[in-house]
Amino acid sequence: MTKERIDIETSYLPTDLQFRIVRFEDKVDYNALKLHRHNYLEIFMFNKGGGTHLIDFQEYEIKDRQLHFVFPNQIHLVKRSDDANGFVILFKADFLRVQQGNPMQEFYAKMLNSPIVNPSKEQRSILESIFGLLKNEYEEIDAQFNSSMLKYYLNAFLIQCLRYKSLEQPSKVNLLDKDHQICNQLTQLVETCFKQQESLEFYEDQLNIGYKKLSAATKKVYGKSPKAIINERLLLEIKRRLLYTTESIKEIAYEFSFKEPSHLTKFFGRYHKSQSPVDFRTNWNKKYKP
């Protein structure tokens, strides 16, 4: 059984609540001053910046007009300056259903590993206009078609963020490109199967695709091999487990299908050459434990 660390909390939106907007200063039902995670997606819409934001082991400086995106189960901690202010948009992943060809597919792919958007003053003005409509609709809870309008404005807000992110990080890959679709299918399958450490051949069989075609697609879209994508997802979850549980290295190793704890240590060492899993846990707990 997983043993949660007492200094890591998971925040949940109630079953009957799919969407919220809160101010930074609003009271929340968890300790936001400690490392924590959520079962929903958060968009931090900073008006005035100041401080730092840790998202899955990467620390970002908080700047004026920025937007920060935090996805479900990511470990994060906002250490904002006293005068930093803004809003947080919270919504469950299934509030906006992601279908093939939907721009939100590209949104998730683009934002997950690069979660900061730096809009210009003009771009920020457009986002604030859409956000104003979204916030007004959120406060009109009894309005007819309220949920549909919230989804409409939220979609518009996210697509606009995607546009600005794409301008920051131009990509030659189109959402409807076959290689992009292959990569999307691979990442979805990895999310389901990475704990079992299935072989690369397993993924090829499940996707009904040969190695050369799969490798060409991932290198074109992500600039890395299929195996690297699988290993990086596994590594991230191991690091999360080291940080937010008290499980032993042996327990974590067996949970993630390593035959021996030493195999996990060797795997970890490929990416953290100067640290063992125990050292990683100790150092991060010293840095972020209240």
Protein Blocks (a to p, Z undefined) as FASTA:
>chain_A
ZZddfkbccddddfklcbdcddfklccfbdfkbccddfbdcddddfbgcddddeehiacd
ddehiacdddehiacdddddfkbgcddddddfklpccdehiaklmmmmmmmmomcccddf
klmmmmmmmmmmmmmmmmmmmbghklmmmmmmmmmmmmmmmmmmmmmmgcfbdfklmklm
mmmmmmmmmmmmmmnopafklmmmmnopafklmmmmmmmmnopafklmmmmmmmmmmmmm
mmmpcbdfklmmmmnopabfklmmmmmmmmmmmbcfklmmmmmmmmmgZZ
